[in-house]
Amino acid sequence: MSGYAAGLVGFAAHRVLNPAFFALSDARTPMLVSLSSIAVNILFPLLLLRVWHIGFLALALTSALAVVMESLPAGGMFAAQTGRIGRALFAE
């Protein structure tokens, strides 16, 4: 469970950002970002299991890493499209 805990913030951001893109009628961006997440989910378990011999913790860590690596670029792309992330938090 501790391996999955590392990705909780990324998972929450993912759950907010994907519907936000769909609300902007942009289904292409979440799809492209998800493809990169799939690549991470395939490659990193092989690396962690075979090279570092972590075991089943590797599967949880890679799931957490994949969702974080999916939400970070999605957040940046959303901010570039709308210019609203960050400004709303510190608005006067």
C-alpha positions as CSV (number, residue, x, y, z in Angstrom):
1,M,0.0,0.0,0.0
2,S,2.9,2.4,0.6
3,G,3.9,2.1,-3.0
4,Y,0.5,3.3,-4.1
5,A,0.5,6.2,-1.6
6,A,3.3,7.9,-3.6
7,G,0.8,8.4,-6.4
8,L,-2.2,9.8,-4.6
9,V,-1.6,13.4,-5.5
10,G,-1.0,12.4,-9.1
11,F,-4.2,10.3,-9.1
12,A,-6.2,13.2,-7.7
13,A,-4.8,15.6,-10.4
14,H,-5.6,13.0,-13.1
15,R,-9.2,12.7,-11.9
16,V,-9.6,16.5,-12.1
17,L,-7.6,17.2,-15.3
18,N,-9.1,14.6,-17.6
19,P,-12.7,15.8,-17.3
20,A,-11.4,19.4,-17.6
21,F,-9.9,18.6,-21.0
22,F,-13.1,16.9,-22.2
23,A,-15.0,20.0,-21.1
24,L,-12.8,22.0,-23.4
25,S,-13.6,19.6,-26.2
26,D,-10.1,18.3,-26.2
27,A,-10.0,14.6,-26.1
28,R,-6.7,14.3,-28.0
29,T,-4.5,15.6,-25.2
30,P,-5.6,13.1,-22.5
31,M,-5.2,10.3,-25.0
32,L,-1.7,11.2,-25.9
33,V,-0.7,11.7,-22.2
34,S,-2.2,8.3,-21.4
35,L,-0.1,6.6,-24.1
36,S,3.0,7.8,-22.3
37,S,1.6,6.5,-19.1
38,I,1.1,3.1,-20.7
39,A,4.7,3.1,-21.8
40,V,5.9,3.8,-18.3
41,N,3.6,1.1,-16.9
42,I,5.2,-1.4,-19.3
43,L,8.9,-0.4,-19.1
44,F,9.4,0.4,-15.4
45,P,8.2,-2.9,-13.9
46,L,10.6,-4.7,-16.1
47,L,13.4,-2.5,-15.0
48,L,12.5,-2.7,-11.3
49,L,11.8,-6.4,-11.2
50,R,14.7,-7.6,-13.3
51,V,17.5,-5.1,-12.5
52,W,16.8,-4.0,-8.9
53,H,14.8,-7.2,-7.8
54,I,12.3,-5.1,-5.8
55,G,9.5,-7.6,-6.2
56,F,5.8,-6.8,-6.0
57,L,6.4,-3.4,-4.6
58,A,7.7,-2.5,-8.1
59,L,4.2,-2.9,-9.5
60,A,2.7,-0.4,-7.0
61,L,5.6,2.0,-7.5
62,T,5.3,2.0,-11.2
63,S,1.6,2.6,-11.1
64,A,2.2,5.6,-8.8
65,L,5.0,6.8,-11.1
66,A,2.9,6.4,-14.2
67,V,0.0,8.4,-12.8
68,V,2.3,11.2,-11.6
69,M,4.1,11.3,-15.0
70,E,0.6,11.5,-16.6
71,S,-0.7,14.3,-14.4
72,L,2.4,16.6,-14.6
73,P,2.4,17.1,-18.4
74,A,-1.4,17.2,-18.4
75,G,-1.4,20.0,-15.8
76,G,1.2,21.9,-17.8
77,M,-0.8,21.5,-21.0
78,F,-4.0,22.6,-19.3
79,A,-2.3,25.7,-17.9
80,A,-0.9,26.5,-21.4
81,Q,-4.3,26.1,-22.9
82,T,-6.3,28.1,-20.4
83,G,-3.7,30.1,-18.4
84,R,-5.7,29.5,-15.3
85,I,-3.8,27.1,-13.0
86,G,-2.1,29.0,-10.2
87,R,-3.7,32.4,-10.9
88,A,-7.0,31.3,-9.4
89,L,-5.2,30.2,-6.2
90,F,-3.6,33.6,-5.7
91,A,-6.2,35.9,-7.1
92,E,-7.0,39.0,-5.1
